[in-house]
Amino acid sequence: MAKRPAPPAPTLAAIESIDLRAALEDRYLRYALSTIMGRALPDARDGLKPVHRRILYGMHLLRLDPAGAPRKSAKIVGDVMGDFHPHGDQAIYDALVRLAQDFASRYPLVDGQGNFGNVDGDPAAAYRYTEARMTAAGVALLEGIDEDAVDFRDNYSGEKQEPVVLPAAFPNLLANGAQGIAVGMATSVPPHEIGELCDAALYLIAHPNASAEALTKFVPGPDFPTGGLIVEPRDSILRTYETGRGAVRLRARWNREDGERGQWVAVVTEIPYGVPKSRLIEKLAELMEAKKLPLVADLRDESAKEVRVVVEPRSRNVDPATMMETLFRQSELEIRFPVNLNVLVDGVSPRVVSLGEALRQWLDHRRDVLLRRSRNRLAQIERRLELLEGMIVVFLNLDAVIKVIREADEPKPELMARFKLSAAQADHVLDTRLRSLRRLEEMALRKERDELSREGGETRELIGDEAKQWKTVAWQVREAKKAHAGKGGGRRTGFAEAPDAAEIDLAQALVEREPVTVVVSRNGWIRALKGHGLDLGNLAFKGDDRLKLAFEAETTSKLLALSTDGKAYTIDAGKLPGGRGAGEPIKLMADLAEGSDVVAVFPHVAGAKRLLVTTEGRGFVCPEDEMLSSTRKGRAVMGVDAPAELALAAPASGDHLAIVGQNRKLLVFPLADVPEMARGKGVRLQRFKDGGVADARTFKLADGLTWTDGAGRTFTVSKAELRDWIGARAEAGRLPPRGFPKSNKFG
């Protein structure tokens, strides 16, 4: 066997010197553009990447519409790979599988037969075992593709043609969303409900300059195929749609199921989009094993076709919302779905667009498709009209035409010359069978000509009138909504408000909720006795100390303690000492200032209000929520100037205020005259010549003013009897009615 001659050595003249940096930059730029254009970013017009577009077009060529039988996925993958996408069969099949998964695509474009994976994260079966065909949504993306609706280009080998973009009679970009990572950029488009998108598109057609705020009235937020709840504030969603960048907080949907004897469980029925259920369960189990979920006793996956994850609490007294918040914070039961509307505008320019721009891209594309299909149809009409005119001439001269065809050596030029036919008309006559010529009817030919002429006129009018074009596009949008909105089942993802981090007290949630009676002594010692309705007559105190006040609460309650210097301190009832001893001084639980004492202690009630009054007769109404503090230092509530002190904190309910001084003067005036503040010095409530405030109480004037004397008897003075004591704020008042306690206290 003869040896092949060695190639000639390169000469210096054939070697080209180039800068390495420039060469690397040029080649990397080409790679980046190839990744951006051909793999990662979807086209804003049809919402598809090239691989998805080629799969759908390949299925179109195989006639795999919803009415036909499915074909093996291996056949689809093989044809697409061989004709359009030479990048590996597994990549094509993975893209095909995702198009068929109803938990991954809001509106699946492929109808898969067989194992196409599940929400647990299990993979699909091999393509030799599965079959597929297009759904109605997939067919809608290809509507009119054979009518010159879009441009075509050569495939990778130059042997066939493939569409540059699909006609897209379906708003696929926003309806199904898209995710991808390119070189230096990424995209993350969430799915939406098509009925809302179509309504927004119709509004945009009528109002071309509509703002994102106006469009969000129709599209309040994403709609994920796996449901869940969006807990992102509305203003944040609006900013995301305005700028095209942001994130959406999405959490699982759950409900409480009650069992016997007060037992209950939390059942998760919908999980966040893109989270495999098996991985979620595994993570929760790891958290339980690491003892990071102290409120959870057990976790069970009872899912069948529908998601059902059962969370059992540590105790039936645990608050369900608090327990679920611990899960949301530490697991993928709540995620932040990134939004980055980075798409190929007009198919060539990568750009981040707003919601309105994304819809506008689709609508402008639909108008271009309408014009192209109309021009194509008009050309068909004109060709058919030309042939009909020729056939009418033939019908009127049928015998002569047949004679020419039988006798002439070259019948085509003879027909053209004798009957003034065009070359196309003559060819059509010669191609028509004699049997067809016999059945020609002049009325039928003329009727078809008239109908086509009318249709051609309407088509020309449509091509020349932009208003009619948008009217037709609007009709197409309404038809798309009618065809697809009902099949999607309406919106799946709901909206809710998540509690602030400060509202969830996990330390409190771990406390067993039990009834207690809080006892406070004169010297400021506090303790908690188990139960309600206790007999406190036999309580023991240290030395000469004695009972100051007692009230019923729960171990999960927060207590508010007010000091004479106007500060409010928060104490957890669950941390109070038991009732066996004398308790502990409140000063050990709160950093009271030197020389200040406790004035009042009471359980915090959300939304309740208190009347704060100083010894000099100044005061205001303060919400209890504004008194809460998270540190031992407390919160300054009332501004007090020495030697004055905070004297009392009475519940602020009713419509009138009764205040009595140490000088035994009583004044009643409307509570509305007292301002409500979170912090301040207040206003003058009663004026004294000597002494200060003894007591104050709010009440409903219609029910009368009530007090209790030293013997435990209750007295009530009616509205009519109180008229002599009703005055204006800051007056001195007058001596109280007969029977008022000598202690100047309402009891």
Backbone hydrogen bonds, N-H to C=O, Kabsch-Sander energy under -0.5 kcal/mol:
donor,donor_aa,acceptor,acceptor_aa,energy
14,A,11,T,-1.0
15,I,11,T,-0.6
15,I,12,L,-0.8
17,S,15,I,-0.5
23,A,19,D,-2.3
24,L,20,L,-2.7
25,E,21,R,-2.6
26,D,22,A,-2.4
27,R,23,A,-2.5
28,Y,24,L,-2.7
29,L,25,E,-2.2
30,R,26,D,-2.0
31,Y,27,R,-2.2
32,A,28,Y,-2.8
33,L,29,L,-2.7
34,S,30,R,-2.4
35,T,31,Y,-2.4
36,I,32,A,-2.6
37,M,33,L,-2.9
38,G,34,S,-2.4
39,R,35,T,-1.4
40,A,35,T,-2.6
41,L,36,I,-1.4
43,D,48,L,-2.0
44,A,344,L,-2.2
47,G,43,D,-2.5
53,R,49,K,-2.4
54,R,50,P,-2.6
55,I,51,V,-1.9
56,L,52,H,-2.3
57,Y,53,R,-2.3
58,G,54,R,-2.6
59,M,55,I,-2.2
60,H,56,L,-1.9
61,L,57,Y,-2.2
62,L,58,G,-1.3
63,R,60,H,-1.3
64,L,59,M,-2.5
65,D,63,R,-1.3
68,G,65,D,-1.4
71,R,132,A,-2.1
73,S,130,T,-2.7
74,A,127,Y,-1.3
75,K,72,K,-0.6
76,I,72,K,-1.7
77,V,73,S,-3.0
78,G,74,A,-2.5
79,D,75,K,-2.4
80,V,76,I,-2.5
81,M,77,V,-2.6
82,G,78,G,-2.5
83,D,79,D,-2.3
84,F,80,V,-2.5
85,H,80,V,-2.9
87,H,85,H,-2.0
92,I,88,G,-1.4
93,Y,89,D,-2.6
94,D,90,Q,-2.7
95,A,91,A,-1.8
96,L,92,I,-2.3
97,V,93,Y,-2.8
98,R,94,D,-2.0
99,L,95,A,-1.7
100,A,96,L,-0.8
100,A,97,V,-1.0
101,Q,97,V,-0.9
101,Q,98,R,-0.6
102,D,100,A,-0.6
104,A,101,Q,-1.1
105,S,101,Q,-2.8
109,L,99,L,-1.2
110,V,99,L,-1.6
111,D,133,R,-3.8
112,G,110,V,-0.8
113,Q,131,E,-3.3
114,G,112,G,-0.5
116,F,114,G,-0.9
118,N,122,D,-1.1
121,G,118,N,-1.7
125,A,115,N,-2.4
129,Y,126,A,-2.3
130,T,126,A,-0.7
131,E,113,Q,-2.4
132,A,71,R,-2.4
133,R,111,D,-1.3
134,M,64,L,-2.9
135,T,109,L,-1.8
139,V,135,T,-2.3
140,A,136,A,-2.1
141,L,137,A,-1.4
142,L,138,G,-0.7
142,L,139,V,-0.9
143,E,140,A,-0.9
145,I,142,L,-2.2
147,E,144,G,-1.8
149,A,144,G,-0.9
153,R,162,E,-2.6
155,N,160,K,-2.6
158,G,155,N,-1.0
162,E,153,R,-2.9
164,V,151,D,-2.7
165,V,151,D,-0.6
168,A,141,L,-2.6
169,A,140,A,-1.9
172,N,170,F,-2.8
175,A,171,P,-2.1
176,N,172,N,-2.5
177,G,172,N,-0.7
177,G,173,L,-1.0
178,A,189,V,-1.8
180,G,187,T,-2.1
182,A,185,M,-2.9
184,G,182,A,-0.8
187,T,180,G,-2.8
188,S,340,N,-2.3
189,V,178,A,-3.7
192,H,174,L,-0.7
192,H,175,A,-0.7
197,L,193,E,-2.0
198,C,194,I,-2.8
199,D,195,G,-2.0
200,A,196,E,-2.3
201,A,197,L,-2.6
202,L,198,C,-2.5
203,Y,199,D,-2.0
204,L,200,A,-2.2
205,I,201,A,-2.0
206,A,202,L,-1.9
207,H,203,Y,-2.2
210,A,207,H,-1.9
215,L,211,S,-1.9
216,T,212,A,-2.1
217,K,214,A,-0.9
218,F,215,L,-1.5
219,V,215,L,-2.4
223,D,191,P,-2.5
227,G,224,F,-1.8
229,L,251,R,-2.8
230,I,494,G,-2.9
231,V,229,L,-0.6
231,V,249,R,-2.2
232,E,249,R,-0.5
237,I,233,P,-1.9
238,L,234,R,-2.4
239,R,235,D,-2.0
240,T,236,S,-2.0
241,Y,237,I,-2.2
242,E,238,L,-1.9
243,T,239,R,-2.5
244,G,240,T,-2.6
246,G,339,V,-2.0
248,V,337,F,-2.2
250,L,248,V,-0.6
250,L,335,I,-2.9
251,R,229,L,-2.8
252,A,333,L,-2.5
253,R,270,E,-1.8
255,N,267,V,-1.8
257,E,265,V,-2.8
258,D,256,R,-0.5
259,G,263,Q,-3.8
262,G,259,G,-0.6
263,Q,260,E,-1.9
265,V,257,E,-2.1
266,A,311,V,-2.6
267,V,255,N,-2.9
268,V,266,A,-0.5
268,V,309,V,-3.2
269,T,253,R,-2.3
269,T,267,V,-0.6
270,E,253,R,-1.4
275,V,272,P,-1.5
277,K,119,V,-2.3
278,S,120,D,-0.7
280,L,276,P,-2.0
281,I,277,K,-2.6
282,E,278,S,-2.1
283,K,279,R,-2.2
284,L,280,L,-2.2
285,A,281,I,-2.3
286,E,282,E,-2.0
287,L,283,K,-2.1
288,M,284,L,-2.1
289,E,285,A,-2.3
290,A,286,E,-1.9
291,K,288,M,-1.5
292,K,287,L,-2.9
293,L,287,L,-0.5
296,V,293,L,-1.6
297,A,312,E,-3.1
298,D,312,E,-1.5
300,R,310,V,-2.7
302,E,300,R,-0.8
302,E,308,R,-2.3
304,A,306,E,-1.6
309,V,268,V,-2.1
310,V,300,R,-3.0
310,V,308,R,-0.5
311,V,266,A,-3.4
312,E,298,D,-2.8
312,E,310,V,-0.5
314,R,295,L,-2.8
318,V,315,S,-1.5
323,M,319,D,-2.3
324,M,320,P,-2.5
325,E,321,A,-2.0
326,T,322,T,-1.6
327,L,323,M,-1.3
328,F,324,M,-2.7
329,R,325,E,-2.1
330,Q,326,T,-1.1
331,S,327,L,-1.5
334,E,331,S,-1.0
335,I,250,L,-3.0
337,F,248,V,-3.0
337,F,335,I,-0.6
339,V,246,G,-2.8
340,N,188,S,-2.8
340,N,338,P,-0.5
341,L,244,G,-2.8
342,N,340,N,-2.7
343,V,341,L,-0.8
343,V,351,R,-2.3
344,L,42,P,-2.5
345,V,343,V,-1.0
345,V,349,S,-3.2
347,G,344,L,-1.4
348,V,345,V,-1.8
349,S,345,V,-2.1
351,R,343,V,-2.6
353,V,341,L,-2.6
353,V,351,R,-0.5
355,L,241,Y,-2.2
358,A,354,S,-2.3
359,L,355,L,-2.2
360,R,356,G,-2.4
361,Q,357,E,-2.3
362,W,358,A,-1.5
363,L,359,L,-2.5
364,D,360,R,-2.9
365,H,361,Q,-1.8
366,R,362,W,-2.3
367,R,363,L,-1.9
368,D,364,D,-2.2
369,V,365,H,-2.7
370,L,366,R,-2.2
371,L,367,R,-2.3
372,R,368,D,-2.4
373,R,369,V,-2.7
374,S,370,L,-2.2
375,R,371,L,-2.6
376,N,372,R,-2.3
377,R,373,R,-2.6
378,L,374,S,-2.6
379,A,375,R,-2.2
380,Q,376,N,-1.9
381,I,377,R,-2.6
382,E,378,L,-2.5
383,R,379,A,-2.2
384,R,380,Q,-2.7
385,L,381,I,-2.9
386,E,382,E,-1.9
387,L,383,R,-1.9
388,L,384,R,-2.5
389,E,385,L,-2.4
390,G,386,E,-1.6
391,M,387,L,-2.3
392,I,388,L,-2.4
393,V,389,E,-1.8
394,V,390,G,-2.1
395,F,391,M,-2.6
396,L,392,I,-2.1
397,N,393,V,-1.2
398,L,395,F,-1.0
401,V,397,N,-2.6
402,I,398,L,-2.5
403,K,399,D,-2.2
404,V,400,A,-2.3
405,I,401,V,-2.4
406,R,402,I,-2.2
407,E,403,K,-2.4
408,A,404,V,-2.7
414,E,410,E,-1.2
415,L,411,P,-2.9
416,M,412,K,-2.4
417,A,413,P,-2.3
418,R,414,E,-2.8
419,F,415,L,-2.3
420,K,416,M,-0.7
421,L,415,L,-0.6
426,A,422,S,-2.7
427,D,423,A,-2.5
428,H,424,A,-2.2
429,V,425,Q,-2.3
430,L,426,A,-2.4
431,D,427,D,-2.0
432,T,428,H,-1.0
432,T,429,V,-0.6
437,L,433,R,-1.7
438,R,434,L,-1.8
439,R,435,R,-1.0
440,L,437,L,-0.9
445,L,441,E,-2.3
446,R,442,E,-2.7
447,K,443,M,-2.6
448,E,444,A,-2.4
449,R,445,L,-2.2
450,D,446,R,-2.5
451,E,447,K,-2.4
452,L,448,E,-2.5
453,S,449,R,-2.4
454,R,450,D,-2.4
455,E,451,E,-2.5
456,G,452,L,-2.8
457,G,453,S,-2.1
458,E,454,R,-2.2
459,T,455,E,-2.4
460,R,456,G,-2.5
461,E,457,G,-2.2
462,L,458,E,-2.3
463,I,459,T,-2.4
464,G,460,R,-1.6
465,D,461,E,-0.7
465,D,462,L,-0.8
466,E,464,G,-0.5
469,Q,465,D,-1.6
470,W,466,E,-2.3
471,K,467,A,-1.8
472,T,468,K,-2.3
473,V,469,Q,-2.4
474,A,470,W,-2.5
475,W,471,K,-1.8
476,Q,472,T,-2.3
477,V,473,V,-2.3
478,R,474,A,-2.3
479,E,475,W,-2.1
480,A,476,Q,-2.2
481,K,477,V,-2.2
482,K,478,R,-2.4
483,A,479,E,-2.2
484,H,480,A,-2.1
485,A,481,K,-2.2
486,G,481,K,-0.5
488,G,484,H,-1.3
489,G,486,G,-1.1
490,G,485,A,-1.1
494,G,228,G,-2.2
494,G,492,R,-0.5
496,A,230,I,-2.4
498,A,231,V,-0.5
498,A,496,A,-0.5
503,E,500,D,-1.1
504,I,500,D,-0.6
504,I,501,A,-0.9
505,D,503,E,-0.8
506,L,504,I,-0.9
509,A,505,D,-1.9
510,L,506,L,-1.4
511,V,508,Q,-1.5
514,E,512,E,-0.8
516,V,553,A,-2.4
517,T,529,L,-3.2
518,V,516,V,-0.5
518,V,551,F,-2.7
519,V,527,R,-2.6
520,V,549,L,-2.8
521,S,525,W,-2.6
522,R,546,R,-2.6
524,G,521,S,-1.5
526,I,584,E,-2.9
527,R,519,V,-1.7
528,A,577,P,-2.6
529,L,517,T,-3.0
531,G,515,P,-2.9
536,L,534,L,-0.7
539,L,536,L,-1.2
545,D,542,K,-2.4
548,K,520,V,-2.5
549,L,520,V,-2.0
551,F,518,V,-1.9
553,A,516,V,-3.1
555,T,514,E,-2.2
557,S,554,E,-1.9
559,L,571,I,-3.7
560,L,602,F,-3.1
561,A,559,L,-0.5
561,A,569,Y,-2.7
562,L,600,A,-2.6
563,S,567,K,-2.4
564,T,597,D,-2.3
566,G,563,S,-1.9
568,A,635,R,-2.8
569,Y,561,A,-2.7
571,I,559,L,-2.7
573,A,557,S,-2.5
574,G,555,T,-0.8
575,K,572,D,-1.5
576,L,573,A,-1.3
584,E,526,I,-2.1
586,I,524,G,-2.8
588,L,585,P,-1.6
589,M,586,I,-1.5
590,A,586,I,-1.3
591,D,632,R,-2.2
592,L,590,A,-1.9
596,S,593,A,-2.0
599,V,562,L,-3.7
600,A,562,L,-1.3
602,F,560,L,-1.9
604,H,558,K,-3.5
608,A,605,V,-2.1
610,R,622,C,-2.7
611,L,650,A,-3.9
612,L,610,R,-0.7
612,L,620,F,-2.6
613,V,648,L,-2.1
614,T,618,R,-2.9
615,T,645,E,-2.7
617,G,614,T,-1.6
619,G,683,V,-2.2
620,F,612,L,-1.4
621,V,675,P,-2.8
622,C,610,R,-3.0
624,E,608,A,-2.8
625,D,608,A,-0.5
626,E,623,P,-1.0
627,M,624,E,-1.5
628,L,624,E,-0.7
634,G,631,T,-1.2
635,R,568,A,-2.4
637,V,566,G,-2.5
638,M,566,G,-2.4
639,G,637,V,-0.5
639,G,680,G,-2.6
640,V,638,M,-0.7
642,A,640,V,-0.6
644,A,641,D,-1.9
646,L,564,T,-2.7
647,A,613,V,-2.6
648,L,613,V,-1.7
650,A,611,L,-2.1
652,A,609,K,-2.4
653,S,651,P,-1.0
655,D,699,F,-1.5
656,H,699,F,-2.3
657,L,669,F,-3.0
658,A,697,R,-3.4
659,I,667,L,-2.6
660,V,695,D,-2.7
661,G,665,K,-2.0
662,Q,692,G,-3.4
664,R,661,G,-1.7
666,L,734,R,-3.8
667,L,659,I,-2.4
668,V,725,W,-2.4
669,F,657,L,-2.0
671,L,655,D,-2.3
672,A,655,D,-0.6
673,D,670,P,-1.5
674,V,671,L,-2.0
677,M,621,V,-2.6
677,M,675,P,-0.5
680,G,637,V,-1.7
683,V,619,G,-2.5
685,L,617,G,-3.5
686,Q,617,G,-1.0
687,R,731,E,-1.6
693,V,615,T,-1.8
694,A,660,V,-2.6
695,D,660,V,-2.0
697,R,658,A,-2.6
698,T,651,P,-0.5
699,F,656,H,-2.3
701,L,699,F,-0.6
703,D,700,K,-1.1
704,G,700,K,-0.9
704,G,701,L,-0.7
705,L,717,V,-2.3
707,W,715,F,-2.1
708,T,746,F,-1.9
709,D,713,R,-2.5
712,G,709,D,-1.9
715,F,707,W,-2.8
717,V,705,L,-2.9
718,S,716,T,-0.5
722,L,718,S,-1.1
723,R,720,A,-1.0
725,W,722,L,-1.9
726,I,722,L,-1.0
727,G,668,V,-3.1
727,G,725,W,-0.5
730,A,685,L,-2.3
731,E,728,A,-1.4
734,R,666,L,-2.1
740,F,737,P,-1.6
744,N,741,P,-1.5
